Amino acid sequence: MRYVEALAQALAEILEAEERVVLIGGSFVGANRGLMADLHHRFSDRIIWPPIAELAYSGIATGAAMAGLRPIVDLSTATFSYEAIPQIVNEAAIACANSAGQTTAPVVFYMLYGIRGGGAVQHSGSPQAWYWNTPGLQVAMPGSPADVRGLLRWAALRSDRPTVFFSHHRLFSCEGDVPETATEIPFGRAEVKRVGTDATVIACGVQVPRALQAAAELERQDNIQVEVIDPRTLAPLDLPAILNSVRKTGRVVVTDESHDLGGVASGLAALIADEAFDALKAPIKRVSTVHVPVPYARTLEDAIVPDVQRIVAAVRSVSPRRTPV
């Protein structure tokens, strides 16, 4: 199943399973509108099409969540969420945390992040580090069809806390196995996407398939066995699983499509250095978006993307020389 098909399926399952779920906005799948046609027809009374007023409808969603509904907000491009930060950060994030759980706010803020191809700076934002740095928010970054379905189901049906849910447009066409049964993936459980012994690559979101491609290339060309770890959620973060892999391989590359300074890769690298410095056999390497505003020109855009070849180069830089197979 394609990622975008698993996403649409998850939304339909969620609406079927829980009558308190409402959609504020109903796009979610970009140009793949046909995937949502049946859902739009069957659940039209539970879909609100808001104006371009992110601050307003994110506030309405937060209040509705506190009052007992379970809204899923389609903010479209992640940069649009900047208009709604007072509601996401200063209202939704603190309602549950500062009331010791007496006030719940099960709202999901869904958004497309990252470099999509010609989106320019206003449509290529990667604010996952911002929201990870906000206590009280859950942050999900699925990197496969099974994960987008399972994580979204858990956030929408089981969690009582606000969630910022990141998808990437360049994941939409990725294919992968999806369970036949409607399964949920609880937050805070990382997954080993590929087992290896020579180096660990910690990859988030769209970087997961890139890391897997890099690992295959490194095995084929350099006989380097790379272990790929997908945190799946940044908050809560399964740090023990990450550290277990680091202690096994001793060599680490962290990759995410946020900007490098103060980004997700930097934050994860700092945690590893703090908790597992004694296990490291080489410096931690980060592969992130170059710290410049995202350009519109595709050639310049391609130059700043943390792509497969940059991951390959980073792993080679921390690995001992090996005889190719």
Sine and cosine of phi, psi and omega as CSV:
sin_phi,cos_phi,sin_psi,cos_psi,sin_omega,cos_omega
0.00,0.00,0.62,-0.78,0.09,-1.00
-0.97,0.26,0.43,-0.90,0.01,-1.00
-0.81,0.59,-0.73,0.69,-0.07,-1.00
-0.92,0.40,-0.52,0.85,0.06,-1.00
-0.94,0.34,-0.64,0.77,0.04,-1.00
-0.91,0.42,-0.59,0.81,0.05,-1.00
-0.90,0.44,-0.75,0.66,0.01,-1.00
-0.89,0.45,-0.63,0.77,0.04,-1.00
-0.89,0.45,-0.66,0.75,0.01,-1.00
-0.88,0.48,-0.68,0.73,0.00,-1.00
-0.88,0.47,-0.68,0.74,0.03,-1.00
-0.89,0.45,-0.69,0.72,0.00,-1.00
-0.89,0.45,-0.65,0.76,-0.02,-1.00
-0.90,0.43,-0.72,0.69,0.00,-1.00
-0.90,0.43,-0.58,0.82,0.05,-1.00
-0.93,0.37,-0.61,0.79,-0.13,-0.99
-0.99,0.16,-0.45,0.89,-0.15,-0.99
-0.64,-0.77,0.93,-0.37,-0.05,-1.00
-0.95,0.30,-0.23,0.97,0.04,-1.00
-0.99,0.16,-0.16,0.99,0.02,-1.00
-0.98,0.22,0.76,-0.65,0.12,-0.99
-0.78,-0.62,0.52,-0.85,0.07,-1.00
-0.97,-0.23,0.78,-0.63,0.13,-0.99
-0.96,-0.29,0.97,-0.23,-0.26,-0.97
1.00,-0.01,0.52,-0.85,-0.06,-1.00
-0.62,-0.78,0.43,0.90,-0.02,-1.00
-0.99,0.11,-0.94,0.34,0.11,-0.99
0.89,0.45,-0.72,0.69,-0.18,-0.98
-0.96,-0.27,0.25,0.97,0.05,-1.00
0.90,0.44,-0.76,-0.65,-0.06,-1.00
-0.97,0.25,-0.11,0.99,-0.02,-1.00
-0.99,0.10,0.78,0.63,-0.17,-0.98
-0.90,0.43,-0.47,0.88,-0.01,-1.00
-0.86,0.51,-0.48,0.88,0.00,-1.00
-0.92,0.39,-0.36,0.93,-0.05,-1.00
-0.98,-0.22,-0.06,1.00,-0.13,-0.99
-0.86,0.50,-0.74,0.67,-0.01,-1.00
-0.90,0.43,-0.65,0.76,0.03,-1.00
-0.88,0.47,-0.70,0.72,0.01,-1.00
-0.87,0.49,-0.58,0.81,-0.01,-1.00
-0.96,0.27,-0.73,0.68,-0.10,-1.00
-0.95,0.32,-0.53,0.85,-0.10,-0.99
-0.87,-0.50,0.54,0.84,-0.07,-1.00
-0.86,0.52,-0.50,0.86,-0.02,-1.00
-0.97,0.24,-0.12,0.99,0.00,-1.00
-0.87,-0.49,0.33,0.94,0.05,-1.00
-0.85,-0.52,0.83,-0.56,0.02,-1.00
-0.94,-0.33,0.78,-0.63,0.02,-1.00
-0.98,-0.22,0.99,-0.15,-0.12,-0.99
-0.99,0.13,0.29,-0.96,0.13,-0.99
-0.96,0.27,0.03,-1.00,0.04,-1.00
-0.98,0.22,0.99,0.13,-0.08,-1.00
-0.48,-0.88,0.93,0.36,-0.13,-0.99
-0.85,0.52,-0.65,0.76,0.01,-1.00
-0.86,0.50,-0.69,0.72,-0.06,-1.00
-0.93,0.37,-0.79,0.61,-0.11,-0.99
-0.97,0.25,-0.39,0.92,0.13,-0.99
-0.94,0.34,-0.57,0.82,0.09,-1.00
-0.92,0.39,-0.67,0.74,0.06,-1.00
-0.87,0.49,-0.68,0.73,-0.01,-1.00
-0.90,0.44,-0.66,0.75,0.01,-1.00
-0.90,0.44,-0.71,0.70,0.04,-1.00
-0.90,0.44,-0.64,0.77,0.04,-1.00
-0.89,0.46,-0.61,0.79,0.04,-1.00
-0.90,0.43,-0.66,0.75,0.04,-1.00
-0.90,0.43,-0.47,0.88,-0.05,-1.00
-1.00,0.01,-0.04,1.00,0.11,-0.99
0.85,-0.53,-0.17,0.98,0.08,-1.00
-1.00,0.10,0.12,-0.99,0.01,-1.00
-0.77,-0.64,0.97,0.24,-0.09,-1.00
-0.96,0.27,0.57,-0.82,0.21,-0.98
-0.89,-0.46,0.88,-0.48,-0.10,-1.00
-0.98,-0.22,0.84,-0.55,0.08,-1.00
-1.00,-0.05,0.98,-0.21,0.00,-1.00
-1.00,0.01,0.03,1.00,-0.02,-1.00
0.86,0.50,-0.81,-0.58,-0.05,-1.00
-0.92,0.39,0.68,-0.73,-0.08,-1.00
-0.85,0.52,-0.52,0.86,0.01,-1.00
-0.90,0.44,-0.42,0.91,0.04,-1.00
-0.93,0.37,-0.41,0.91,0.01,-1.00
-0.92,0.38,-0.29,0.96,0.02,-1.00
-0.87,0.49,-0.54,0.84,0.04,-1.00
-0.92,0.38,-0.37,0.93,-0.09,-1.00
-0.97,-0.25,0.11,0.99,-0.09,-1.00
-0.82,0.57,-0.62,0.78,0.04,-1.00
-0.83,0.55,-0.57,0.82,0.01,-1.00
-0.99,0.14,-0.67,0.75,-0.04,-1.00
-0.93,0.36,-0.72,0.69,-0.12,-0.99
-1.00,0.02,-0.65,0.76,-0.15,-0.99
-0.99,-0.13,-0.12,0.99,0.04,-1.00
-0.84,-0.54,-0.91,0.41,-0.07,-1.00
-0.86,0.51,-0.69,0.73,-0.10,-0.99
-0.91,0.41,-0.54,0.84,-0.12,-0.99
-0.99,-0.16,-0.22,0.98,-0.08,-1.00
-0.87,0.49,-0.78,0.62,-0.03,-1.00
-0.96,0.27,-0.72,0.70,-0.08,-1.00
-0.90,0.44,-0.71,0.71,-0.10,-0.99
-0.99,0.14,-0.12,0.99,0.08,-1.00
-0.97,-0.26,0.18,0.98,-0.04,-1.00
0.84,0.55,0.57,0.82,0.05,-1.00
0.99,0.10,-0.01,1.00,0.00,-1.00
-0.94,0.34,-0.53,0.85,0.12,-0.99
-0.95,-0.30,0.88,-0.48,0.02,-1.00
-0.99,-0.14,0.42,-0.91,0.00,-1.00
-0.59,-0.81,0.95,0.31,-0.06,-1.00
-0.99,0.17,0.92,0.39,0.02,-1.00
-0.94,-0.33,0.64,-0.77,0.05,-1.00
-0.93,-0.37,0.85,-0.53,0.10,-0.99
-0.99,-0.17,0.97,-0.26,-0.06,-1.00
-0.99,-0.11,0.71,-0.70,-0.03,-1.00
-0.44,-0.90,0.46,-0.89,0.07,-1.00
-1.00,-0.10,0.84,-0.54,-0.04,-1.00
-0.94,-0.35,0.20,-0.98,0.27,-0.96
1.00,0.03,-0.08,-1.00,-0.12,-0.99
-1.00,0.06,0.93,-0.37,-0.15,-0.99
-0.98,-0.20,-0.31,0.95,-0.08,-1.00
0.93,-0.37,1.00,-0.09,0.03,-1.00
0.97,0.25,0.32,0.95,0.00,-1.00
-0.99,0.15,-0.31,0.95,-0.04,-1.00
0.87,0.49,-0.08,-1.00,-0.17,-0.98
-0.93,0.38,-0.51,0.86,-0.06,-1.00
-0.98,0.22,-0.19,0.98,-0.06,-1.00
-0.75,-0.66,0.37,0.93,-0.06,-1.00
-0.75,-0.66,0.50,0.87,-0.08,-1.00
-0.96,0.27,0.55,-0.84,0.07,-1.00
-0.77,-0.64,0.97,0.26,-0.10,-0.99
-1.00,0.02,0.38,0.93,-0.04,-1.00
-0.86,0.50,-0.55,0.83,0.03,-1.00
-0.93,0.37,-0.59,0.81,0.05,-1.00
-0.85,0.52,-0.76,0.65,-0.08,-1.00
-0.96,0.27,-0.50,0.86,0.11,-0.99
-0.89,0.45,-0.51,0.86,-0.01,-1.00
-1.00,0.09,0.21,0.98,0.01,-1.00
-0.93,-0.37,0.98,-0.21,0.04,-1.00
-0.84,0.54,0.67,-0.74,0.00,-1.00
0.97,-0.25,-0.30,0.95,0.04,-1.00
-0.99,-0.15,0.62,-0.78,0.23,-0.97
-1.00,-0.05,0.59,-0.81,-0.04,-1.00
-0.77,-0.64,0.88,-0.47,-0.01,-1.00
-0.92,-0.39,0.66,-0.75,0.02,-1.00
-0.67,-0.75,0.97,0.23,0.00,-1.00
-0.92,0.39,0.51,-0.86,0.00,-1.00
-0.81,-0.59,0.22,0.97,-0.01,-1.00
-0.45,-0.89,0.31,-0.95,0.03,-1.00
-0.85,0.52,-0.70,0.71,-0.01,-1.00
-0.89,0.46,-0.61,0.79,-0.05,-1.00
-0.95,0.30,-0.61,0.79,0.01,-1.00
-0.90,0.43,-0.63,0.77,0.01,-1.00
-0.93,0.38,-0.77,0.64,-0.07,-1.00
-0.92,0.39,-0.65,0.76,-0.01,-1.00
-0.94,0.34,-0.66,0.75,-0.01,-1.00
-0.92,0.38,-0.63,0.78,0.06,-1.00
-0.87,0.50,-0.69,0.72,-0.03,-1.00
-0.92,0.39,-0.69,0.73,-0.01,-1.00
-0.89,0.46,-0.69,0.72,-0.10,-0.99
-0.98,0.18,-0.48,0.88,-0.11,-0.99
-0.95,-0.31,-0.41,0.91,-0.14,-0.99
-0.90,-0.44,-0.54,0.84,-0.13,-0.99
-0.99,0.16,0.54,-0.84,0.11,-0.99
-0.96,-0.28,0.14,0.99,-0.06,-1.00
-0.91,-0.40,0.41,-0.91,0.02,-1.00
-0.94,0.35,0.61,-0.80,-0.06,-1.00
-0.78,-0.62,0.73,-0.68,0.22,-0.98
-0.99,-0.16,0.88,-0.48,-0.16,-0.99
-0.91,-0.40,0.91,-0.40,-0.08,-1.00
-0.98,-0.19,0.81,-0.59,0.21,-0.98
-0.89,-0.45,0.30,-0.95,0.02,-1.00
-0.81,-0.58,0.74,-0.67,-0.06,-1.00
-0.86,0.52,-0.54,0.84,-0.02,-1.00
-0.98,0.22,-0.05,1.00,0.15,-0.99
-1.00,0.01,-0.31,0.95,-0.16,-0.99
-0.80,0.60,-0.62,0.78,-0.06,-1.00
-1.00,0.02,-0.10,1.00,0.00,-1.00
-0.91,0.41,0.67,-0.74,0.00,-1.00
-0.94,-0.33,0.49,-0.87,0.03,-1.00
-0.16,-0.99,0.28,-0.96,0.03,-1.00
-0.93,0.37,0.65,-0.76,0.05,-1.00
-0.77,-0.64,0.73,-0.68,-0.01,-1.00
-0.84,0.55,0.58,-0.81,0.03,-1.00
-0.93,0.38,-0.56,0.83,0.02,-1.00
-1.00,0.06,0.40,-0.92,-0.02,-1.00
-0.98,0.20,1.00,-0.06,-0.05,-1.00
-0.97,-0.23,0.42,-0.91,0.02,-1.00
-0.88,-0.47,0.52,-0.85,0.02,-1.00
-0.91,-0.42,0.95,-0.31,0.03,-1.00
-0.87,0.49,0.56,-0.83,0.03,-1.00
-0.92,0.39,0.45,-0.89,0.07,-1.00
1.00,0.04,0.34,0.94,0.02,-1.00
-0.81,-0.58,0.98,-0.19,0.06,-1.00
-0.94,0.34,0.27,-0.96,0.02,-1.00
-0.72,-0.69,0.67,-0.74,0.14,-0.99
-0.99,0.16,0.95,-0.31,-0.03,-1.00
-0.99,0.15,-0.41,0.91,0.04,-1.00
-0.44,-0.90,0.73,-0.69,-0.02,-1.00
-1.00,0.02,0.68,-0.73,0.04,-1.00
-0.43,-0.90,0.16,-0.99,-0.07,-1.00
-0.82,-0.58,-0.25,0.97,-0.16,-0.99
-0.99,-0.12,-0.54,0.84,-0.02,-1.00
-0.38,-0.93,0.47,-0.88,0.05,-1.00
-0.94,-0.33,0.74,-0.67,0.17,-0.98
-0.92,-0.40,0.87,-0.49,0.07,-1.00
-0.99,-0.14,0.89,-0.45,-0.14,-0.99
-0.80,-0.60,0.65,-0.76,-0.03,-1.00
-0.89,-0.46,0.68,-0.73,0.14,-0.99
0.85,0.52,-0.82,-0.58,-0.06,-1.00
-0.89,0.45,-0.31,0.95,0.01,-1.00
-0.97,0.25,-0.23,0.97,-0.02,-1.00
-0.90,0.43,-0.83,0.56,0.05,-1.00
-0.89,0.46,-0.51,0.86,0.06,-1.00
-0.92,0.40,-0.66,0.75,0.02,-1.00
-0.91,0.41,-0.63,0.78,0.02,-1.00
-0.92,0.40,-0.62,0.78,0.06,-1.00
-0.91,0.41,-0.66,0.75,0.04,-1.00
-0.89,0.45,-0.65,0.76,0.00,-1.00
-0.89,0.45,-0.65,0.76,0.03,-1.00
-0.90,0.43,-0.64,0.77,0.01,-1.00
-0.92,0.39,-0.65,0.76,0.00,-1.00
-0.92,0.39,-0.59,0.81,0.05,-1.00
-0.92,0.39,-0.67,0.74,-0.06,-1.00
-0.94,0.34,-0.66,0.75,-0.13,-0.99
-1.00,-0.07,-0.52,0.85,-0.15,-0.99
-0.84,-0.55,-0.05,1.00,-0.08,-1.00
0.85,0.53,0.55,0.84,0.07,-1.00
-0.99,-0.13,0.82,-0.57,-0.03,-1.00
-1.00,-0.08,0.95,-0.32,-0.09,-1.00
-0.98,-0.19,0.73,-0.68,0.14,-0.99
-0.99,-0.11,0.79,-0.62,-0.02,-1.00
-0.94,-0.33,0.85,-0.53,0.00,-1.00
-0.92,-0.38,0.77,-0.63,0.06,-1.00
-0.93,-0.37,0.93,-0.36,0.01,-1.00
-0.88,0.47,-0.49,0.87,-0.02,-1.00
0.93,0.37,-0.69,0.73,0.14,-0.99
-0.76,-0.65,0.65,-0.76,0.07,-1.00
-1.00,0.06,-0.55,0.83,0.05,-1.00
-0.67,-0.74,0.94,-0.34,0.01,1.00
-0.96,0.28,0.46,-0.89,-0.04,-1.00
-0.95,-0.31,0.75,-0.66,0.05,-1.00
-1.00,0.06,0.95,0.30,-0.03,-1.00
-0.90,0.43,-0.62,0.78,0.02,-1.00
-0.83,0.56,-0.65,0.76,0.00,-1.00
-0.90,0.43,-0.64,0.77,0.02,-1.00
-0.90,0.45,-0.73,0.69,-0.04,-1.00
-0.92,0.40,-0.56,0.83,0.04,-1.00
-0.86,0.51,-0.68,0.73,0.02,-1.00
-0.93,0.37,-0.66,0.75,0.02,-1.00
-0.87,0.50,-0.68,0.73,-0.01,-1.00
-0.93,0.36,-0.44,0.90,0.03,-1.00
-0.97,0.26,-0.68,0.73,-0.11,-0.99
-0.99,-0.14,-0.56,0.83,0.01,-1.00
0.98,0.21,-0.02,1.00,-0.02,-1.00
-0.73,-0.69,0.75,-0.67,-0.20,-0.98
-0.69,-0.72,0.70,-0.72,0.21,-0.98
-0.82,-0.57,0.75,-0.66,0.02,-1.00
-0.90,-0.43,0.76,-0.65,-0.07,-1.00
-0.69,-0.72,0.71,-0.71,0.03,-1.00
-0.42,-0.91,0.38,-0.92,-0.06,-1.00
-1.00,-0.05,0.22,0.98,0.20,-0.98
-0.98,0.20,0.26,-0.97,0.05,-1.00
-0.91,0.42,0.42,-0.91,-0.18,-0.98
-0.94,0.34,-0.72,0.70,-0.09,-1.00
-0.96,0.29,0.89,-0.45,-0.03,-1.00
0.94,0.33,0.29,0.96,-0.03,-1.00
-1.00,0.03,-0.08,-1.00,-0.03,-1.00
-0.90,0.44,-0.70,0.72,0.00,-1.00
-0.87,0.49,-0.65,0.76,0.02,-1.00
-0.90,0.43,-0.67,0.74,0.00,-1.00
-0.91,0.42,-0.69,0.72,0.02,-1.00
-0.92,0.39,-0.63,0.77,0.03,-1.00
-0.88,0.48,-0.63,0.78,0.01,-1.00
-0.91,0.42,-0.65,0.76,0.02,-1.00
-0.90,0.44,-0.67,0.74,0.00,-1.00
-0.91,0.42,-0.69,0.72,0.01,-1.00
-0.88,0.47,-0.58,0.81,-0.02,-1.00
-0.96,0.29,-0.62,0.78,-0.15,-0.99
-0.99,-0.16,-0.37,0.93,-0.11,-0.99
-0.67,-0.75,0.53,0.85,-0.03,-1.00
-0.86,0.51,-0.60,0.80,-0.06,-1.00
-0.93,0.37,-0.28,0.96,-0.02,-1.00
-1.00,-0.06,-0.16,0.99,-0.11,-0.99
-0.98,0.21,0.72,-0.70,0.06,-1.00
-0.97,-0.23,-0.11,0.99,-0.01,-1.00
-0.38,-0.93,0.31,-0.95,0.04,-1.00
-0.89,0.47,0.51,-0.86,0.10,-1.00
-0.95,0.31,0.70,-0.71,0.04,-1.00
-0.93,-0.37,0.63,-0.78,0.03,-1.00
-0.92,-0.38,0.66,-0.75,0.09,-1.00
-0.81,-0.58,0.97,-0.23,-0.09,-1.00
-0.74,-0.68,0.01,-1.00,0.12,-0.99
-0.94,0.33,0.70,-0.71,0.01,-1.00
-0.85,0.53,0.60,-0.80,-0.16,-0.99
-0.99,0.17,0.93,0.36,0.09,-1.00
-0.64,-0.77,0.40,-0.92,0.14,-0.99
-0.85,0.52,0.66,-0.75,-0.08,-1.00
-0.91,0.41,0.85,-0.52,-0.03,-1.00
-0.98,0.21,0.32,-0.95,0.04,-1.00
-0.99,0.12,-0.64,0.77,-0.04,-1.00
-0.86,0.51,0.77,-0.64,-0.09,-1.00
-0.89,0.45,-0.58,0.82,0.01,-1.00
-0.90,0.43,-0.67,0.74,0.04,-1.00
-0.94,0.34,-0.62,0.78,0.04,-1.00
-0.87,0.50,-0.73,0.69,0.00,-1.00
-0.86,0.51,-0.51,0.86,-0.05,-1.00
-0.94,0.34,-0.34,0.94,-0.06,-1.00
-0.96,-0.26,-0.12,0.99,-0.04,-1.00
-0.95,0.32,0.69,-0.72,0.10,-0.99
-0.98,0.21,0.98,0.21,-0.18,-0.98
-1.00,0.03,-0.09,-1.00,-0.08,-1.00
-0.86,0.51,-0.71,0.71,-0.07,-1.00
-0.92,0.40,-0.54,0.84,0.07,-1.00
-0.93,0.36,-0.58,0.82,0.08,-1.00
-0.92,0.39,-0.70,0.72,0.03,-1.00
-0.85,0.53,-0.73,0.68,-0.02,-1.00
-0.89,0.45,-0.63,0.78,0.00,-1.00
-0.92,0.40,-0.67,0.74,0.03,-1.00
-0.90,0.43,-0.68,0.73,0.03,-1.00
-0.87,0.50,-0.57,0.82,-0.05,-1.00
-0.93,0.36,-0.38,0.93,-0.01,-1.00
-0.96,-0.29,-0.08,1.00,-0.08,-1.00
-0.98,-0.20,0.51,-0.86,0.09,-1.00
-0.94,0.34,0.42,-0.91,0.01,-1.00
-0.91,0.41,0.70,-0.72,0.01,-1.00
-0.77,-0.63,0.34,-0.94,0.04,-1.00
-0.99,0.13,0.83,-0.55,0.01,-1.00
-0.84,0.54,0.47,-0.88,0.02,-1.00
-0.91,0.41,0.00,0.00,0.00,0.00
